[in-house]
Amino acid sequence: MAIKQKFQNLMKYFRNLLSLILALGLVGYLLWLSASGRLALYVAAGYFTFNLIVAAVWAFVLFVALVEKAWPKVAKKYLVICGLVLLVCVLAPAKPLSSVTANNRNLNIGANLNPSTEEISPLLERDTKTLRVVDWVKLRNYEANFTKYADKEVQVSGFLFNSRPANAEQGSTADSVYDSEDLLIGRFVVTCCAVDATPIGLEVKQSELLKNFKQDDWVQIKGKWEQVETNGETFLIINPSSVEAIPVPRNPYE
Amino acid sequence: MLTIALDPKLQDTITIFLGIIVEAIPFLILGIIVSNLLAVFIKQEWLLKLVGKNRVLSHLASALMGMIFPVCECGNVPVTRQLLAKGLSVSQAISFYLGSPILNFVVIASTISAFGGQPIIIIARFVGGLIIATLVGIILSFFKDEDQFLSKAALAEKEAEHDHAHHVVKDRFKTLFRRHNLQLAIKEFLEMASFLAIGAAIAAITQTWIPRDYVFALNSAPILAITAMIILAVIISVCSTVDAFVGLSYAAVLSPSAVLAFLLYGPMIDLKAISMLLSTFKPKLVVILISLVTVFTLIITLGLSASGY
C-alpha cells in the first residue's frame, strides 16, 4: 500500500514536471523559429519582433517557475493535446504554402492589391528588371493601360502553378508544367499569418524551357512581356528567355 | 532536421495550422500577462465601482473596457476569466469578451488604415460591435442564476479568487512571481493552448479541404453574401488585429454590408474562439451567445444593405 502510494505520488510529480517541460518546449519552439528564420514560413515579417519579445518574456517566466519548482497541475487531456502540438511543431517539414492552397483560394488572382499613387510612383521609375511579382501585380491593377509594358524586360522569382477553376479536378503536382494551360509564376501575400495568404501570379507563356519543371518548383524567370489576344481581350504574358531553378527563399511570402 | 515528404494538401494544412498557432500564442501569452497584472494591480472595488450597478450602463462600460486592454480574441479569454474572478457578473464579462476584440486600439488602428476610403465600414464596425456586445450582455443579465453558465473549472476559480480578494497585496511585483501564481499562469497557458490548437486544427482543415469559391458561389443576394462572409469568418478564424486587411481583400468583390458581416462576426465568434470559450463557459451559454450574435449581426448588416450599402 505504501509503495503504491509512493509510486502514485512520483507519477503525479512527473506529470506536473512534464507540464512545465511542455510549456518550455512550446516557447522554445517559438524562439527557435525566430532564431532559424523559419518564422517567415508562418507569420508576416511585421510580427517577428513582437513574437520574439513575447516568447522571451514568457521563457523568463517559465525559467523562474522552473527555479521555484512551480510545477503546474494540469489535467492529462491538455498534456496530451499540447504534446501532440509540440510533436507537429518539431516534425513538420519546413515548406511554404503550395499550389494546392493557391488554387483553393483562386478567387481572383491579385485583384485585391489596390495600390495608392504614392505606392506606385517609385515603381514607375525603377528598371523593370528589378520589379518583383507583387510589384507587377500592383502595376497591373493600377495602370489602365498595362499593355504599354509589352516588350519590356521582366525578371521575377516565385513558384510555378496552374490556375484552374477551383471546381475542376486538380492535376497532380508531380506532372510537368509544360503544356499546361494558364501557367503562372506566383507568390503568396501574407498580412498576418499563413491563414490569410492570398495568391498572386503573373501568366507565363509555354516554352520548351519549362519542360523539366513541375508545379511548386521555385524558379527565376527572365524574359519579356508579350502581348496576346484571347476572346477579343488583349493582355500581357511573360515570354521566358531563361528559366532557372532556385532554392526556396528565406522569406517566401510578400 | 527531419524531412518528410507529405501530400501537398496535408503539408499546407499543417503550415496553416502552425501559422495560426505561431501567430496566436504570443497574443495568448500577452492575455495571460495582462490578466495577471490585472489580478495584482487592479482592486476589486475600483473595478466594480467603474462598472456600476445600472443594468444598461454596466454592460456598456464592460464592453468599453475592451478599449484599455490590448487583447484580441485569443488573449481575451484569460482576461475575461480574471474579470469574473474580480467580481464581474457573467453577463458583464460577456460584454467585455465580445467588445474587446473589436474595440481595442490595435484593432481600431488597423481597421482605419485598411478602410480609410470607406468610413461607413469603420463606423459601422465599432458602433455595431459596441451595440452587440452591450445588448447581448443585457439580455444575459435577465437569466436568474448567471453562475449556471460557468464551467466547473471557472466556477471553482471564481470562488477561490473571492477568498483571495480580501487579502491586502503589499509587494505586488513579488506576488506576480509567487509560486502559486506561476503555477496558475502556466496551467492556464497549457489549457488555453490546447483549446487554441483544437480550433486551429479545425480551421486549417476546413480551409484547405473546402474551396473558398463555394463560399462565394452564394454571392447573388445580400442575405446570401452576408451569410457566406459570416461562415468564412468562423472558418478562417483570423486574429481581429489584422482581419481588417483580410476583409479588405474581399471589398473589391463584395458589398460593404457583406464585408461588415465578416468584420463584426469574426472577432466575436470563430472556431478557435468557440473552442477557447468552452474552457470557461458551459456549452449552453456558447449556444445562446452564437445565436444572439448571429441575429444581431444579421439585423445590423441587412439594415446597412437595405440602406444601399
HADDOCK unambig.tbl for C-alpha pairs under 7 A between the chains (distance, minus, plus):
assign (segid A and resid 23 and name CA) (segid B and resid 190 and name CA) 6.64 0.50 0.50
assign (segid A and resid 42 and name CA) (segid B and resid 15 and name CA) 6.76 0.50 0.50
assign (segid A and resid 42 and name CA) (segid B and resid 18 and name CA) 6.62 0.50 0.50
assign (segid A and resid 42 and name CA) (segid B and resid 19 and name CA) 4.32 0.50 0.50
assign (segid A and resid 43 and name CA) (segid B and resid 19 and name CA) 6.08 0.50 0.50
assign (segid A and resid 43 and name CA) (segid B and resid 23 and name CA) 6.29 0.50 0.50
assign (segid A and resid 51 and name CA) (segid B and resid 26 and name CA) 5.92 0.50 0.50
assign (segid A and resid 54 and name CA) (segid B and resid 26 and name CA) 5.76 0.50 0.50
assign (segid A and resid 55 and name CA) (segid B and resid 26 and name CA) 6.61 0.50 0.50
assign (segid A and resid 65 and name CA) (segid B and resid 182 and name CA) 6.13 0.50 0.50
assign (segid A and resid 68 and name CA) (segid B and resid 179 and name CA) 6.54 0.50 0.50
assign (segid A and resid 70 and name CA) (segid B and resid 179 and name CA) 5.32 0.50 0.50
assign (segid A and resid 70 and name CA) (segid B and resid 182 and name CA) 6.35 0.50 0.50
assign (segid A and resid 70 and name CA) (segid B and resid 183 and name CA) 5.38 0.50 0.50
assign (segid A and resid 71 and name CA) (segid B and resid 183 and name CA) 5.98 0.50 0.50
assign (segid A and resid 72 and name CA) (segid B and resid 183 and name CA) 4.33 0.50 0.50
assign (segid A and resid 72 and name CA) (segid B and resid 184 and name CA) 6.56 0.50 0.50
assign (segid A and resid 72 and name CA) (segid B and resid 186 and name CA) 6.20 0.50 0.50
assign (segid A and resid 72 and name CA) (segid B and resid 187 and name CA) 5.43 0.50 0.50
assign (segid A and resid 73 and name CA) (segid B and resid 187 and name CA) 6.55 0.50 0.50
assign (segid A and resid 74 and name CA) (segid B and resid 187 and name CA) 5.72 0.50 0.50
assign (segid A and resid 78 and name CA) (segid B and resid 190 and name CA) 6.65 0.50 0.50
assign (segid A and resid 78 and name CA) (segid B and resid 191 and name CA) 5.76 0.50 0.50
assign (segid A and resid 78 and name CA) (segid B and resid 194 and name CA) 5.81 0.50 0.50
assign (segid A and resid 81 and name CA) (segid B and resid 194 and name CA) 5.69 0.50 0.50
assign (segid A and resid 82 and name CA) (segid B and resid 190 and name CA) 6.81 0.50 0.50
assign (segid A and resid 82 and name CA) (segid B and resid 194 and name CA) 5.83 0.50 0.50
assign (segid A and resid 91 and name CA) (segid B and resid 2 and name CA) 6.73 0.50 0.50
assign (segid A and resid 93 and name CA) (segid B and resid 3 and name CA) 5.54 0.50 0.50
assign (segid A and resid 93 and name CA) (segid B and resid 4 and name CA) 5.96 0.50 0.50
assign (segid A and resid 97 and name CA) (segid B and resid 12 and name CA) 5.39 0.50 0.50
assign (segid A and resid 97 and name CA) (segid B and resid 15 and name CA) 6.71 0.50 0.50
assign (segid A and resid 98 and name CA) (segid B and resid 8 and name CA) 6.86 0.50 0.50
assign (segid A and resid 98 and name CA) (segid B and resid 12 and name CA) 6.63 0.50 0.50
assign (segid A and resid 100 and name CA) (segid B and resid 8 and name CA) 6.70 0.50 0.50
assign (segid A and resid 100 and name CA) (segid B and resid 9 and name CA) 6.12 0.50 0.50
assign (segid A and resid 101 and name CA) (segid B and resid 12 and name CA) 6.88 0.50 0.50
assign (segid A and resid 101 and name CA) (segid B and resid 208 and name CA) 6.51 0.50 0.50
assign (segid A and resid 104 and name CA) (segid B and resid 211 and name CA) 4.87 0.50 0.50
assign (segid A and resid 104 and name CA) (segid B and resid 212 and name CA) 6.21 0.50 0.50
assign (segid A and resid 105 and name CA) (segid B and resid 211 and name CA) 6.78 0.50 0.50
assign (segid A and resid 105 and name CA) (segid B and resid 212 and name CA) 5.74 0.50 0.50
assign (segid A and resid 107 and name CA) (segid B and resid 213 and name CA) 6.35 0.50 0.50
assign (segid A and resid 112 and name CA) (segid B and resid 249 and name CA) 4.79 0.50 0.50
assign (segid A and resid 112 and name CA) (segid B and resid 252 and name CA) 6.51 0.50 0.50
assign (segid A and resid 166 and name CA) (segid B and resid 211 and name CA) 6.61 0.50 0.50
assign (segid A and resid 166 and name CA) (segid B and resid 213 and name CA) 6.92 0.50 0.50
assign (segid A and resid 191 and name CA) (segid B and resid 245 and name CA) 6.98 0.50 0.50
assign (segid A and resid 192 and name CA) (segid B and resid 242 and name CA) 6.28 0.50 0.50
assign (segid A and resid 193 and name CA) (segid B and resid 19 and name CA) 5.35 0.50 0.50
assign (segid A and resid 193 and name CA) (segid B and resid 20 and name CA) 6.65 0.50 0.50
assign (segid A and resid 193 and name CA) (segid B and resid 23 and name CA) 6.41 0.50 0.50
assign (segid A and resid 194 and name CA) (segid B and resid 15 and name CA) 6.96 0.50 0.50
assign (segid A and resid 194 and name CA) (segid B and resid 16 and name CA) 5.21 0.50 0.50
assign (segid A and resid 194 and name CA) (segid B and resid 19 and name CA) 4.98 0.50 0.50
assign (segid A and resid 195 and name CA) (segid B and resid 16 and name CA) 5.36 0.50 0.50
assign (segid A and resid 195 and name CA) (segid B and resid 19 and name CA) 6.32 0.50 0.50
assign (segid A and resid 195 and name CA) (segid B and resid 20 and name CA) 6.49 0.50 0.50
assign (segid A and resid 195 and name CA) (segid B and resid 236 and name CA) 6.83 0.50 0.50
assign (segid A and resid 195 and name CA) (segid B and resid 238 and name CA) 6.85 0.50 0.50
assign (segid A and resid 196 and name CA) (segid B and resid 246 and name CA) 6.47 0.50 0.50
